[in-house]
């Protein structure tokens, strides 16, 4: 089995006491107020996965782990 060309990206977070997982773009859609310069109307107006992960790690204290197949951002203290 070969190496993945595109890594899968996930956000793990505490959702009211339930540990949940979602994609970065779905997380951003649920937290649009963190991206005031985007209106989420189409792909050009939705933050990229890289922008979302950068926001999480720089402003929300999320940690980021990755290997050849997967990238996970998680809030260590909340989960």
C-alpha positions in Angstrom: 0.0 0.0 0.0 1.4 3.4 -1.0 1.6 6.7 0.7 -1.4 8.9 0.6 -1.1 11.8 -1.8 -3.5 14.0 0.3 -3.6 13.7 4.0 -6.9 13.4 5.9 -7.5 16.3 8.3 -9.6 16.2 11.5 -10.4 18.5 14.4 -11.1 16.8 17.7 -12.9 18.9 20.3 -15.1 18.8 23.4 -18.7 19.3 22.3 -20.5 19.9 25.5 -18.9 17.0 27.3 -18.9 14.7 24.2 -15.6 14.2 22.4 -16.3 14.9 18.8 -14.4 14.9 15.5 -15.0 16.8 12.3 -13.2 18.2 9.3 -11.5 21.6 9.5 -14.0 23.1 7.0 -17.0 21.8 8.9 -15.5 23.1 12.1 -15.0 26.5 10.5 -18.6 26.6 9.1 -19.8 26.1 12.7 -17.5 28.9 13.9 -17.8 31.4 11.2 -17.3 34.3 13.6 -13.6 33.4 13.9 -13.2 34.2 10.2 -14.9 37.6 9.7 -13.2 38.1 6.3 -15.0 35.0 4.8 -18.7 34.7 4.0 -18.6 30.9 3.3 -20.6 31.4 0.1 -18.2 29.3 -2.1 -14.7 27.8 -2.0 -13.1 31.2 -2.7 -14.9 32.7 0.4 -14.2 29.8 2.8 -10.9 29.5 4.7 -8.5 26.8 3.5 -7.6 23.9 5.7 -4.2 25.5 6.3 -5.8 28.8 7.4 -8.2 26.9 9.8 -5.4 24.8 11.3 -3.2 27.9 11.7 -6.0 29.8 13.5 -6.6 26.8 15.8 -2.9 26.4 16.8 -2.1 30.1 17.1 -5.3 31.4 18.7 -7.2 28.5 20.3 -4.3 26.6 21.9 -4.9 23.5 19.8 -2.1 21.0 19.2 -1.3 19.5 15.8 -0.1 16.0 15.1 0.6 14.5 11.7 2.1 11.6 9.9 2.1 10.5 6.3 -1.7 9.8 6.3 -3.4 12.1 8.7 -3.4 15.5 10.4 -5.2 16.0 13.7 -5.7 19.3 15.6 -7.0 18.9 19.1 -7.6 20.9 22.2 -5.5 18.9 24.8 -6.9 20.6 27.8 -10.6 20.4 26.8 -10.6 16.7 25.8 
